[in-house]
Amino acid sequence: MATMERGNTQNARARPESEEARENDDRTPVKERLEGSAAAAMLDDPKIRRWAYRIGAAVVAGAAALLLTSWRLGLTVAVLVVIGDYVRQSRRSSTVTAWQKSSAAERRTEKQLKSLRRNGYLVLHARAVPRDDEGVSDGRIDHLVIGPSGVYAIDSEKWDKRLPVRTMSHLKLFHGPFNKKDRLDEARWEAQMASIILAERVGFDVPVQPSVAIYGPSIPWKVMRVRDVDVYAGNRARSYLRRRPKILTESDVQRIFQAAEDALPPKYPD
């Protein structure tokens, strides 16, 4: 309809000047509207918003320091603000959306395991395994690690730091007055399920060592095997793996990793 009206010059001349002006007003700022939508799209990007926040905070902090002291201190403060926020944000990041929270023990272990890739270790996070009949296990391995020293199922735990952790004859684990037998049984079950599934895929035995990395309370030992489960402080997860003897070749590692990636689906699919 609008095209027919533009083709009729008599009608066009007959239209009031104000109407033509309004039409021109609607047409001329198209470029501006596109630029505005592009800017809005950029602001929708969380990374750009994060950096905009950092720069803004750095400018404010640097200006305050500049007014109170000198430009050198102002510049230093601005740089420190940016670095501090970047470090804080990186500690909260994770490849598993369900773990993106400030106190997630799983995220802290994930960060440690990243650096082991150059040592030949491959890691899958939050992988699903069959639940046990009694419902002890939630059917999830937090971190399945495959590397030169073997295959490990690591569960990350955040416990109350006010309660001590102790063992009894390598058969019982206590957190304060609480017996953690169910937690150890869960870790052992998950590792057994992974071992059975992987062995069926690759055609040879794949022992999977269960372990629990504990954050919060002080752990009075380096690594303790309790009910066949390795127990250690969470910040030792990397050294726990790195100092073990090599038993798998690089091709074995790749083969087992591929089998695990195919047979153990993500617990939290996107």
Backbone hydrogen bonds, N-H to C=O, Kabsch-Sander energy under -0.5 kcal/mol:
donor,donor_aa,acceptor,acceptor_aa,energy
5,E,1,M,-1.7
6,R,2,A,-1.8
7,G,3,T,-1.6
8,N,4,M,-0.9
8,N,5,E,-0.5
9,T,7,G,-1.0
12,A,8,N,-2.1
13,R,9,T,-2.6
14,A,10,Q,-1.8
15,R,11,N,-1.1
15,R,12,A,-0.6
20,E,16,P,-1.7
21,A,17,E,-2.4
22,R,18,S,-2.0
23,E,19,E,-2.1
24,N,20,E,-2.5
25,D,21,A,-2.6
26,D,22,R,-1.9
27,R,23,E,-1.6
28,T,24,N,-2.8
30,V,27,R,-1.3
31,K,28,T,-0.6
33,R,29,P,-2.6
34,L,30,V,-2.5
35,E,31,K,-2.6
36,G,32,E,-2.5
37,S,33,R,-2.5
38,A,34,L,-2.3
39,A,35,E,-2.2
40,A,36,G,-2.2
41,A,37,S,-2.4
42,M,38,A,-2.2
43,L,39,A,-2.1
44,D,40,A,-1.3
45,D,41,A,-0.7
45,D,42,M,-1.1
49,R,45,D,-2.4
50,R,46,P,-2.2
51,W,47,K,-2.3
52,A,48,I,-2.5
53,Y,49,R,-2.3
54,R,50,R,-2.3
55,I,51,W,-2.7
56,G,52,A,-2.4
57,A,53,Y,-2.8
58,A,54,R,-2.7
59,V,55,I,-2.6
60,V,56,G,-2.2
61,A,57,A,-2.7
62,G,58,A,-2.9
63,A,59,V,-2.5
64,A,60,V,-2.2
65,A,61,A,-2.3
66,L,62,G,-2.4
67,L,63,A,-2.3
68,L,64,A,-1.7
69,T,65,A,-2.7
74,G,70,S,-2.0
75,L,71,W,-2.5
76,T,72,R,-2.2
77,V,73,L,-2.7
78,A,74,G,-2.1
79,V,75,L,-2.3
80,L,76,T,-2.4
81,V,77,V,-2.2
82,V,78,A,-1.8
83,I,79,V,-2.5
84,G,80,L,-2.8
85,D,81,V,-2.1
86,Y,82,V,-2.2
87,V,83,I,-2.5
88,R,84,G,-2.3
89,Q,85,D,-2.3
90,S,86,Y,-2.2
91,R,87,V,-1.6
92,R,88,R,-0.6
92,R,89,Q,-0.8
93,S,89,Q,-0.6
93,S,90,S,-0.6
97,T,95,T,-0.6
99,W,96,V,-2.0
100,Q,97,T,-1.7
101,K,99,W,-2.4
104,A,101,K,-1.6
108,R,104,A,-1.3
109,T,105,A,-2.0
110,E,106,E,-2.5
111,K,107,R,-2.0
112,Q,108,R,-1.4
113,L,109,T,-2.2
114,K,110,E,-1.1
115,S,111,K,-0.6
115,S,112,Q,-0.8
116,L,113,L,-1.3
117,R,114,K,-1.3
118,R,115,S,-0.6
119,N,116,L,-1.4
120,G,117,R,-1.9
121,Y,116,L,-1.8
122,L,146,I,-3.2
124,L,144,L,-2.3
126,A,142,D,-2.7
127,R,141,I,-2.1
128,A,265,P,-3.4
129,V,139,G,-1.5
135,G,132,D,-1.4
141,I,127,R,-2.9
142,D,140,R,-0.6
143,H,154,I,-1.8
144,L,124,L,-3.2
145,V,143,H,-0.7
145,V,152,Y,-2.8
146,I,122,L,-3.0
147,G,150,G,-2.4
150,G,147,G,-1.9
151,V,207,P,-0.7
152,Y,145,V,-2.7
153,A,209,Q,-2.3
154,I,143,H,-3.1
154,I,152,Y,-0.6
155,D,153,A,-0.5
155,D,211,S,-2.3
157,E,213,A,-3.0
159,W,157,E,-0.6
159,W,215,Y,-2.8
163,L,160,D,-1.3
165,V,218,S,-0.6
166,R,174,F,-2.2
168,M,172,K,-1.8
171,L,168,M,-2.1
172,K,168,M,-1.1
174,F,166,R,-3.1
175,H,178,F,-2.6
176,G,164,P,-3.1
176,G,174,F,-0.6
178,F,175,H,-1.9
180,K,173,L,-3.5
184,L,180,K,-1.9
185,D,181,K,-2.8
186,E,182,D,-2.2
187,A,183,R,-1.9
188,R,184,L,-2.4
189,W,185,D,-2.5
190,E,186,E,-2.4
191,A,187,A,-1.9
192,Q,188,R,-2.2
193,M,189,W,-2.5
194,A,190,E,-2.1
195,S,191,A,-2.3
196,I,192,Q,-2.3
197,I,193,M,-2.3
198,L,194,A,-2.6
199,A,195,S,-2.2
200,E,196,I,-1.8
201,R,197,I,-1.3
202,V,198,L,-2.5
203,G,199,A,-2.0
209,Q,151,V,-2.6
209,Q,207,P,-0.5
211,S,153,A,-2.2
212,V,230,D,-2.8
213,A,155,D,-2.7
214,I,212,V,-0.6
214,I,232,Y,-2.5
215,Y,157,E,-3.1
224,M,231,V,-2.4
226,V,224,M,-0.7
226,V,229,V,-3.1
227,R,170,H,-2.1
229,V,226,V,-1.6
230,D,210,P,-2.3
231,V,224,M,-2.9
232,Y,212,V,-1.9
234,G,214,I,-3.5
236,R,233,A,-2.2
237,A,234,G,-1.6
240,Y,236,R,-2.5
241,L,237,A,-1.1
241,L,238,R,-0.6
242,R,238,R,-2.2
243,R,239,S,-1.4
244,R,241,L,-1.1
247,I,148,P,-3.7
248,L,148,P,-2.5
253,V,249,T,-2.3
254,Q,250,E,-2.2
255,R,251,S,-2.4
256,I,252,D,-2.7
257,F,253,V,-2.5
258,Q,254,Q,-2.3
259,A,255,R,-2.0
260,A,256,I,-2.6
261,E,257,F,-2.6
262,D,258,Q,-1.7
263,A,259,A,-2.7
264,L,260,A,-2.3
267,K,126,A,-3.5
268,Y,126,A,-0.5
